[in-house]
Amino acid sequence: WRVAIPLSPSSCSDLPSPTRGTDCSFSCPAGMFLEMSTQQCTPCAAGSYSLGSGLRFDQWDAIPAGFTSLASFLDPGPRGEDVQACNSSSWTPQGVYLESNRDECTVSLVYAVHLEKKGSISFTYQYPDNNIFFEFYVSQCQEMAQTDDQKWIKITNNGEWDTHKVNLKSGTNILYWRTTGILVGGKMVKPVLLKNIQIEGVAYTSECFLCRPGWFSSAPGSSSCQPCLSNTFSTKGASSCISCPEHHYSHEGWAECKVRPPCSEKDYFQIHTACDSEGKTQVLYRWVEPKICVENITGAVELPTTVQSEPCPPCNPGYYNSNSNDCLPCPPGTYSDGTYVCIECPAGTEPVLGYEYKWWNVLPSNMKTSCFNVGNSKCDDMNGWAVAGDHVRSGAGSSDNDYLILSLHVPGFKVPASLSGMTGGEFGWISFVFETICSGDCELYFMMVCVCSTTVVESWEGSKVKQSYSHSMTRNASVTFTWAFQRTNHVRRYVSDLVKLYSISVTNVLDGVASACRACALVPQNSQRAGSSCVPCPAGFYIDTETNRCRECPPNTHLAGRHTYGQDACAACGPGSISNKEHSRCYSDCSFSHTENNRTLTFDLSPMSDVASLTIGPSFTSKGTKYLHLFNISLCGHEGKRAAVCTDNVTDVSSKDEQSDSAQLVNSVDSFTCQSTIIPADGRGFRMAISSQSISLADSFMGATVDSVLDWVDAKPDLFPGKSKDVPDINFFYRSQATASCDRGRSSVITVRCNPEKSERGELSVPSSCPAGTCDGCTFHFLWESASACPRCARDDYHRIEGACKRGVQETLYMWNEPKLCTNGASLPPRSSSPCEAIALWLKVGVGGGAFVAVLLVSLTCYFWKKNKRLEYKYSRLVMSANKECELPAADSCALAEGEEPDDDVVYTKKPSLLGKLRAIANKVRLLTRHEVAKGHHGDPSTIDETLEPT
């Protein structure tokens, strides 16, 4: 309805009656609007535009009306209070785009729109950093069900813009753009950029939008505006652009002109011309385009006009110098080092194909340079990089936040016949030498662009000394290697900041040129097609240096390096590892043996072969964001194939569809050990834990040993005290490719320790002094304690115990030595019993010994008794013989004659004792002796005492 409303409340006469209007559900086409007086769709005037049934927001000098930026920090304080750390965080307008926050706050850009019919929303964005989570969702009183690819925005390449579109339902739709930064490790993140928001489905528009300053529409009925050309400008709602005054300039889409500054050394750069017929190159100077400086004013610097001639650098390897001083590629089957003509490869050899660029007179035909601006301003006509003889360097660009891009296209890889025996999955490799000279926060990116995706392989920030970097290609596909250099994220003048690229080398290129020849295997002589042609060796075979025939590598060796010529190409596997059938890699079969003190310990680690996880934390960032470190560890892998997987999941899966396949895996890393940063679900308000920053810590297995050092990796046993004296720790060593922060690559050491108190799966831990698992950021240490890490039980691990003899039966038991430090293997012998006698052996021995002593004593007694009898007999004979030779004995007298000694015999009235008997026997022996002596003196008794005196 159209209702007349008086201009003055006091005058209400002669007002027209209300009239019915047009149905509100109609819409006007693009370039037209609803003219209210006539109720007709009318073309927009020049200098304005209309989308018809849509809205467009492409001017970001300020946040447009209707948009709201809300910042929140979803982590409560330690006492549950709200953390007021995000008051200054918001989406910031930057003229041609809107920039998100760079901190850990969650900032939402909200816009509400009412649609009369089904419509859509589309916007252009730049999302280069996965350390920020960027999501877009729609709410109609409650959040609409959206798939992950609609809700979570895909990552874009550095400097590139992408468009995201979502269908909308009729009614009121609340639109949310939400970003959350994850600042783990202190690295600054790149913000999300947003521009050109367009909404379709509104009923109609009653007015046209004026073109923003710097843009114009020249014809009525326009649906969009065009930017003004360089050196022109316009005001808001302009139908044409105005040229800048003299000594003023502007870039495309500018709303005003600026005064041209005096020219300086920063406004020109040096170039090298192509070689002339004399083999000379000239050094020329060119103004940076578009030229904004003025030459003929006070203080201005003129463009140098001196033309310097320098000898042309030689051709790159694989090329030869033609008569026109152009470098041309060598024909197939020939090679050259760049200084001489091409030479044919000798018999039994093949050319080493690839790219090797180390001289930069002109940019090779398969390389291109370009310039890409973040704000989408024109810098395409700039040379992003320029050749400079012995290096190629970044160019000037139009502004400091431009991406200066150098790309090298490789159509594919072809492994030569001499390398066909290597099946390690390496098709080729690229290496380059570079140097960055910066006074600001410059950054160099090295990327791989394939048909499916673009991957940032490595990046370097700030000034870097001259160094080399290599990367292995594990996929045989067409790829474009890209180097992108950005002086700064901000608009400042850092023209002197540059990067120098000295050399680039790519091996095994499909259509490459040869700088040398490599020996190859020949066709066997007994073959029908014997000759000098090269044949590929089977997997795991090397080329014998004497016969140039294929020969299999010895057991437990693998083809290492990047050649297969000679037996030294077969490198021995590390300790505790074996090789697969193809000799492409060495791996551990989760068994280990160690000999010490003439005893061999055998370990069976198969219960620990499955992937184990270890979560460390929580830790907190500078603003209090809680995060965890998750490690997935595969001790042995699957015959050397890496089994641990870490993923970056940028997804929002509700509880009802957690098991669905809708989760979008943005990034996945497979390794022996990998790490992810986990933001818990309760930490940021997400409905599931967020995983990001996945990296590989162990790409290849080096070996397992009880030693603490293998190659250059140190296990540092002091980090894990409490080592057992009886069972040694086993150290599993791994390493990965070199990175910008770790020149020798990351490495990992898993120390496996016997602990009978743990389960067979065991328990993982990190050093207490390095709570993040690493002390230097390059070597990671883990302790895996498990009962399975104990050696297999053997005979020396138990002892025998014999029981007492009870009722004629004796039992024998076997007991483990304490503490028991073994598992599985030999088991305890069963309890056994055997018959025995009631009398113990010691008792038998005692009784037998006593009987023997008794018999001995009896025998001695009998012997001395018989001897005593003989002595008595001899004594009686002596007495009888004395009586015969002398007179009758004198009368008994008690007195002693002169000189006579008293007799020692004592007469006892009682029965003599044993001692007395022995003394009597001794006296008798003495008398008998005197008698024998007397007989020796012919019966002269007077000499007896004299003879006995010495005795």
Secondary structure, DSSP 8 states (H G I E B T S, - for coil): -B----SSTT--SS----B----TT----TTEEEETTTTEEEE--TTEE--SSEEEE--BSS--TTEEEEEE--S--TTS------TT---EE-BSSEE---SS-EEEEEEEEEESS-EEEEEEEE---TTEEEEEEEESSSB----HHHHB-----TT--EEEEEEE-SEEEEEEEEEEE---SS------EEEEEEEE--S--SS-EE--TTEE--SSS-SS-EE--TTEE--TTBSS-EE--TTEE--TT-SS-EE--B--GGGEEEEE----TTSEEEEEEEE-SS---BSSSTT--------EEEE-----TTEEE-TTS-EEE--TTEE--SSS--EE--TTEEEEEEEEE--BSS--TTEEEEEE-TT----TTS-SEEE-BS-EEE---SSTT-EEEEEEEE--B---GGGTT--SS--EEEEEEEEEE-SS--EEEEEEE-SS-EEEEEEEES-EEEEEEEEEE-S-S-EEEEEEEES-SS----TT-EEEEEEEEEESBTT-EEEEEEE-EE--TTSTT-SS-EE---TTEEE-TTT--EEE--TTEEE-TT--BSGGGEEE--TT-EE-TTSS-EE--SEEEEEETTEEEEEE-GGG-S-EEEEEEEEE-TT--EEEEEEEE-SSTBTTB--EEEEEE-----GGGTTSTT--EEEEEEESEEEEEEE-HHHHS-SS-EEEEEEEEESEEEEEESSSEETTEE--GGGS----SSS--EEEEEE----SS-TT--EEEEEEEE-TTS-SS-EEE--TT-TTSBSSSSEEEEEEEEGGGSBEE-GGGEEEEEEEEETTEEEEEEEE-SS---EEES-----EEEE--SS-HHHHHHHHHHHHHHHHHHHHHHHHHHHHHHHHHHHHHHHHHHHHHS-------SS--TT---------SS---HHHHHHHHHHHHHHHHHHHHHHHTTT-GGGHHHHHS--
